[in-house]
Amino acid sequence: MSGTEKNIKLRALEPEDIDLLYTWENDEKHWEVSNTHLPFSKAILSEYIKNAQTDIYTTGQLRLVIQLECEKKAIGFVDLFDFDPFHQRAGIGILISEAYRQQSYATMTLQKIIDYGFNHLGLHQLYCNITPDNTASVRLFESLGFSLCGTKKDWIRTTKGFKDECMYQVVRG
């Protein structure tokens, strides 16, 4: 592991993350990819943080905070969702704060969560959903071995009309 990789850490959500979670979840720029239609209250998010400590086998999801170790600063979230232990698969999503994009943090984070999924959870495959116009995410996931496996036509309704959503997956042994 290089010195740069040692700078990020994935950790559980903590109660003190409420303001950051509130800001990011209620930022309408992220609603298209998160399938959100209404803002969240701090009370609802506080309950979410409380329940986020529950085992992935119970909830079917896991959200981790991406933190710069040297600064102890949260710079994003990474999620495993739709966890299915029988079929050994899960969806994956990532959000990096705009100020920290294009600095390899997303790549380092995804490498860590992919390793966790395959080596600790025993997954056979991971998948993600990306709109074709999100070229940075397409490049990111393709660079880590994800391949386009299908396109859902007119899948996401936006203020400008409908967008396709592409499904990418990586399958291992």
N, C-alpha and C positions, 0 to 999 in steps of 0.2 A: 504494500500500500504506500503510495507516494505521500509526501508532506501535505499536498493539497487535499487529498482524500481524507486526511485526518481532521480537516477543518469542519466537516459536517457530521452531524449526529442525528439519528432518527430517534425521537422520544415520544412517549405517550402525551396526550393532551393533559394539561394541568388547569386547575381553576383560574390561575393568573393569565391564561391564554384567552379569556373571555372577550376582552376588547379587540384583540386581533381577529378572532373568529367572527365576532360581530361585524367588524369592518369588511372583511373579505367575503363573508357569506351574503352581506347586504349590498355589495358592489354589483350593480346591474350589468357591468361588463362581463361578469362571470356567469350570469344566469343562463345564457344560451347553452353553455357546456354542462352546467350542473342541473339543468332541468328545473330551475327555480322560477317561481312566478310571483311570489310575494316575499316581502322582507321577514326576517326572523327577529323575534324579541330576544332580549338578553336572558329572560327567564327560560325560554325554550332552549336556547343555546347552552345555558348553565346546566339544564337537565341532560342535554346531549353529552356534555363533557362528563357529567357524573356517570352516565351509562356507557361512555366510550371505554371505560376500564373493563367492561365485560368481555369475556373471551370471544374471539372471532368465530369459534365453533357454535356459540350461542346466538350472536347477533348477525353473523354473515358478513360483517364488515370490520375494517380496521382503519382508523385514521391516525397518522403519526405526524408530528411536527418536525419540520426540517430546521435544524438549528446550527448556526455557526458556532463551533465549539469555543474558539478563542474569545468571541464576543458575547457568548451566551445569548445570541439574538436569533429569534425565529424569523425565517425568511420564506416559509411556505408550508404546504401540507402535501402529503402523499397518502392516497387511499387505496385499499384493497376493498372491493365491494362484490356483491353477488357471489360470495365465497361458497363453493359447492364441494365439500369434501368427498362426496361419493364420486362425482365426475372429475374431481381433482382439477378444478379451474376457478379462476377469479378474474374480475375486471380490475383494471388499474387506472388511476387518475392522478394527476399532479398539478399543483399550482405553486408557482414561484413568484414572489413579489417582483413587480416590474423593475425595481432598482437592482435586483440581483440576477436578472436574466442575461443570457449570453455570456455567462462566466463559468460554465461547466457544472453548476450546482444541480441542474436537472438531470444531467447524465450521471453524475455520481450518485444522486438519490435513487434514480431508477435502477442502477446497477445493484445497489444495496437491497432494494425491495424485491427485485427479481431474484436475487440470491436467497433472500428470506423465503420467498414463495416456493421456489423449487427445492431448496435444501432443508428448510425447517418445517414447512407446511406440507411438503411432499406433493406439490402441484405438478400436473402434467402440462398445463397450459395457462397462459395469461393472455388477456385480450384488452383492447382499448377501443374507444370510439372517438373519431376525430373528423371534423368537417374538412373537406378538401382545401378550403381557403386558409386553414391553420397550418401553413407550410412549415413553420418552425417545429410544431409538434410532430408532423409527419416525418420530417428529417430526424428528429430526436428518436422516435420509436423505431424507425427503420434502421438507424445506426446501431441499435441494440438488438437487432435480429427479428423485429416484428415484421410480418408480411401482410399485405392487403389481402383479405380473404372474402370481402364482400362490400357492397354499397347499398345502403337503404335510401332509395330515391325519395326526395321531398320529405325527409324524415323530421326535420326541425323547422318549426314555424318561427319566423323572425318578423320584425317590423317591416322588413323589405321583401318579404315573401318566404318561400320555403327553400331550405338547403338540404343537400344530401348529407348523409353521415356515413363515413367509411369505418369498417371494422378491421382492425389489425390484430394479429395474434402471433404468439411465439409458442412453439410446442417443443417439449423436451422429453426424452426417453421415457 
